[in-house]
Amino acid sequence: MRRQLILVLFPSLVLFFFFFLYFFFFVLFNFRVTSPSVAGSPRKTITVGEIPQQHKQFGVLIGILTCPDKYDRRHFLRLVYGIQSSSPSADIDVKFVFCNLTKPEQRAFVALEILRFDDIIILNCTENMNNGKTYTYFSSLPRILPRRYDYVMKADDDVFLRLAPLALSLEPLPRLDLYYGFVIPCASMNPFVEYMSGMGFLLSWDLVEWIGISKIPQNDSYGPEDKLVGKWLKMGNKAKNRFSNKPAMYDYPGTNGRCSHELIPETVAVHRLKRWDQWLHVLEFFNVTEELKHSNLYHL
């Protein structure tokens, strides 16, 4: 009887034994992945869950400071930025930023925008340009955002940003203590000389958090917003890492003296686009609609 029982159970025991060996050697010990070797080079081992530094994705929030009544401008900019791709290494969010709503129609129309696009931030302030709006923007973000970003940008609503070149320019830069933009005065190439133009400047997240808790910006928030940010950082001994992206950032040709120059292929930002003909020139120069496919439904 016992011999018959052993004969019956023997195949199951053998299968269990081989399963145990497989589990032990291939699962418990297979926590490291080895990449295929390249001829003449050593094999490279990467820990599971660990991404090489050059491939780690970084997050950017672009806050376009505008006014509640500029519905047409927001819809246009949604088209401009919505069709752009950035970079595999960058996760870029574009949001529109303004102060408290004051009219019944604003509450209705802006609510529709939020329901449809979810790309609006309403700050607790009275609408202004140089009376604390930029301070309120940066200081509020650590409290109100559902996530943190590596970088936060403040941009005007008359600037055209090219997201892919922007992302590529940020890839090699530090993630901490960074102040990035177009340095003023216009002729200077030294990012430490003054401050970054209000057309579009970017701060690393640690500087955004510092603005939210420091008394330096809290006690000095009224005045030209771009100058003030540079002043805060200087007084706080911050932004040891600075990058002025010239000539890739500039004012539209002929609009602002030495801050302007002709459109160039490596552009990151073009500022002072006040008229539709200027926007048309920029969009055509960069062939923004090149991916439009042929269709019997339209002819352009």
MARFI-337304 format. One record per residue (C-alpha): residue number from 1; y, z, x. Coordinates in steps of 0.1 Angstrom, whole numbers, padded with zeros to 4 digits. Each point is the difference from the previous one (the first is absolute). Example, Ala and Ser with C-alpha at 12.3 -4.5 7.8 and 13.67 -1.06 7.14 Angstrom:
 seq    yy    zz    xx
   1 -0045  0078  0123
   2  0034 -0007  0014
end
This chain:
 seq    yy    zz    xx
   1  0000  0000  0000
   2  0024  0009  0028
   3 -0009 -0032  0019
   4  0007 -0021 -0031
   5  0034  0018 -0004
   6  0009 -0007  0036
   7 -0009 -0037 -0004
   8  0022 -0003 -0030
   9  0030  0018  0016
  10 -0003 -0016  0034
  11  0020 -0033 -0008
  12  0028  0021 -0015
  13  0002  0023  0030
  14  0002 -0030  0023
  15  0028 -0016 -0020
  16  0018  0034  0000
  17 -0004  0003  0038
  18  0015 -0034  0007
  19  0028  0006 -0025
  20  0008  0033  0018
  21  0001 -0018  0034
  22  0024 -0027 -0014
  23  0023  0026 -0016
  24  0001  0022  0031
  25  0006 -0027  0026
  26  0021 -0026 -0019
  27  0020  0021 -0024
  28  0006  0034  0016
  29  0007 -0016  0034
  30  0018 -0031 -0011
  31  0035  0014 -0002
  32  0015 -0023  0026
  33  0003 -0038 -0004
  34 -0002 -0022  0031
  35  0018 -0033 -0001
  36 -0018 -0031  0013
  37  0004 -0003  0037
  38  0022 -0027  0014
  39 -0013 -0019  0031
  40  0011  0018  0031
  41  0016  0030 -0019
  42 -0014  0034 -0008
  43 -0011  0009 -0035
  44  0027  0018 -0020
  45 -0009  0029 -0022
  46  0021  0009 -0031
  47 -0006  0032 -0019
  48 -0006 -0006 -0037
  49  0032  0004 -0020
  50  0022 -0005  0031
  51  0022 -0030  0000
  52  0014 -0013  0033
  53  0037  0009  0003
  54  0012 -0036  0000
  55 -0017 -0007 -0033
  56  0013  0031 -0019
  57  0021 -0008 -0030
  58  0034  0015 -0004
  59  0021  0004 -0031
  60  0036 -0011 -0006
  61  0022  0009 -0030
  62  0030 -0024 -0004
  63  0025  0016 -0023
  64  0026 -0026 -0012
  65  0031  0020 -0010
  66  0016 -0017 -0030
  67  0016  0009 -0034
  68 -0017  0003 -0034
  69  0019 -0029 -0016
  70 -0011 -0026  0026
  71 -0030 -0011 -0020
  72  0002 -0037  0011
  73  0001  0009  0036
  74 -0030  0023 -0002
  75 -0020 -0027 -0019
  76  0009 -0025  0027
  77 -0009  0022  0028
  78 -0034  0008 -0016
  79 -0007 -0037  0002
  80  0012 -0002  0036
  81 -0021  0029  0013
  82 -0029 -0004 -0025
  83 -0011 -0033  0015
  84  0002  0012  0036
  85 -0030  0013  0019
  86  0007  0025  0028
  87 -0028  0006  0026
  88 -0035  0013 -0001
  89  0012  0031  0019
  90  0029  0008 -0023
  91  0000  0014 -0036
  92  0035 -0007 -0012
  93  0015  0013 -0033
  94  0033 -0013 -0013
  95  0019  0021 -0025
  96  0035  0000 -0016
  97  0020  0031  0004
  98  0030  0011 -0021
  99  0016  0032 -0014
 100 -0001  0014 -0035
 101  0002 -0023 -0030
 102  0031  0004 -0021
 103 -0003 -0025 -0029
 104 -0025 -0003 -0029
 105 -0007 -0037  0009
 106 -0008  0011  0036
 107 -0026  0025 -0013
 108 -0016 -0026 -0021
 109  0000 -0029  0024
 110 -0009  0020  0031
 111 -0028  0016 -0019
 112 -0014 -0035 -0007
 113  0002 -0008  0037
 114 -0018  0032  0010
 115 -0028 -0007 -0026
 116 -0004 -0035  0013
 117  0006  0003  0038
 118 -0001  0037  0009
 119  0024 -0007  0029
 120  0030  0021 -0008
 121  0012  0034  0014
 122  0028  0017 -0019
 123  0018  0027  0021
 124  0017  0030 -0014
 125  0036 -0010  0009
 126  0030 -0018 -0013
 127  0000 -0037  0010
 128  0020 -0006  0032
 129 -0002 -0017  0034
 130  0015  0024  0025
 131  0000  0033 -0018
 132 -0035  0013  0008
 133 -0023 -0026 -0016
 134 -0018 -0008  0033
 135 -0003  0037  0008
 136 -0015  0006 -0035
 137 -0024 -0029  0005
 138 -0015  0012  0033
 139  0001  0037 -0008
 140 -0017 -0004 -0033
 141 -0030 -0021  0011
 142 -0022  0027  0015
 143  0002  0019 -0033
 144 -0004 -0028 -0025
 145 -0023 -0026  0016
 146 -0037  0002 -0008
 147 -0009 -0010  0035
 148  0016  0000  0035
 149  0008 -0032  0019
 150  0002 -0005  0038
 151  0035 -0016 -0004
 152  0027  0000 -0027
 153  0027 -0027 -0001
 154  0033  0000 -0018
 155  0011 -0036 -0008
 156  0029 -0016 -0019
 157 -0006 -0023 -0030
 158  0018 -0029  0017
 159 -0025 -0002  0029
 160 -0030 -0022  0003
 161 -0029  0017  0019
 162 -0029 -0019  0013
 163 -0029  0024 -0003
 164 -0025 -0016  0024
 165  0025 -0001  0030
 166  0011  0035 -0009
 167 -0035  0013  0001
 168 -0008 -0017  0033
 169  0031  0014  0016
 170 -0010  0036 -0011
 171 -0037 -0003  0012
 172  0006  0010  0036
 173  0027  0026 -0007
 174 -0004  0038 -0001
 175 -0008  0016 -0033
 176  0021  0030  0008
 177  0037  0006  0006
 178  0008 -0037 -0005
 179  0034 -0014 -0011
 180 -0002 -0038 -0005
 181  0025 -0026 -0011
 182  0030 -0021  0011
 183  0022  0021  0023
 184  0038  0001 -0004
 185  0022 -0012  0016
 186 -0011 -0035 -0006
 187  0002 -0012  0036
 188 -0020  0030  0014
 189 -0037 -0002  0008
 190 -0002  0038  0008
 191 -0017  0017 -0030
 192  0014  0034  0012
 193  0037 -0010  0001
 194  0009  0006 -0037
 195 -0020 -0003 -0032
 196 -0021 -0026 -0019
 197  0017 -0022 -0026
 198 -0004  0009 -0036
 199 -0015 -0035 -0007
 200 -0034  0015  0006
 201 -0010  0028  0023
 202 -0033  0018  0003
 203 -0010  0036  0008
 204 -0034  0014  0009
 205 -0013  0025 -0026
 206  0006  0031  0022
 207  0038 -0009  0001
 208 -0001 -0004 -0038
 209 -0015  0035 -0003
 210  0026  0014  0024
 211  0029 -0014 -0021
 212 -0015  0018 -0030
 213  0001  0034  0017
 214  0028 -0001  0025
 215  0034  0014 -0006
 216  0016 -0027  0021
 217 -0002 -0028 -0025
 218  0002  0024 -0030
 219  0035  0011  0012
 220  0012 -0035  0009
 221 -0011 -0025 -0026
 222  0033 -0017 -0011
 223  0012 -0030  0019
 224 -0013 -0034  0012
 225 -0037  0005 -0005
 226 -0012 -0019  0031
 227  0024  0017  0023
 228 -0010  0034 -0014
 229 -0037 -0006  0006
 230  0007 -0008  0036
 231  0022  0031  0003
 232 -0027  0023 -0015
 233 -0026 -0012  0024
 234  0024  0004  0030
 235  0010  0036 -0011
 236 -0036  0009 -0006
 237 -0012 -0015  0033
 238 -0024 -0022 -0019
 239 -0011 -0036  0002
 240 -0010 -0001  0036
 241 -0018 -0033 -0008
 242  0024 -0027 -0011
 243 -0003 -0037 -0005
 244  0027 -0025 -0008
 245 -0016 -0032 -0012
 246  0025 -0025  0011
 247  0003 -0030 -0004
 248 -0026  0002 -0028
 249  0023  0020 -0022
 250  0035 -0013 -0008
 251  0026 -0009 -0025
 252  0000 -0033 -0018
 253  0018 -0028  0021
 254  0037  0002  0000
 255  0003  0032 -0021
 256  0006  0028  0025
 257  0012 -0012  0034
 258 -0022  0010  0029
 259 -0026  0016 -0023
 260 -0007 -0035 -0014
 261 -0019 -0029  0015
 262 -0019 -0030 -0012
 263 -0034  0004 -0017
 264 -0029  0002  0025
 265 -0038 -0003 -0005
 266 -0007  0036  0013
 267  0023  0016 -0026
 268 -0009  0034 -0014
 269  0031  0006 -0021
 270  0030 -0021 -0012
 271  0029  0020 -0015
 272  0031 -0007 -0021
 273 -0017 -0024 -0024
 274  0027  0003 -0027
 275 -0003 -0034 -0016
 276 -0028 -0021 -0014
 277  0007 -0029  0024
 278 -0005  0024  0029
 279 -0033  0012 -0015
 280 -0011 -0037 -0005
 281  0008 -0008  0036
 282 -0021  0029  0013
 283 -0030 -0007 -0023
 284  0000 -0036  0009
 285  0003  0007  0037
 286 -0030  0022  0000
 287 -0019 -0022 -0025
 288 -0008  0030 -0022
 289 -0016 -0022 -0027
 290 -0023 -0019  0024
 291 -0032  0014 -0016
 292  0009 -0015 -0034
 293 -0030 -0021 -0011
 294  0000 -0033 -0018
 295 -0005  0002 -0037
 296  0003 -0022 -0030
 297  0018  0029 -0017
 298  0032 -0005  0019
 299  0020 -0023  0022
 300  0027  0011  0024
end
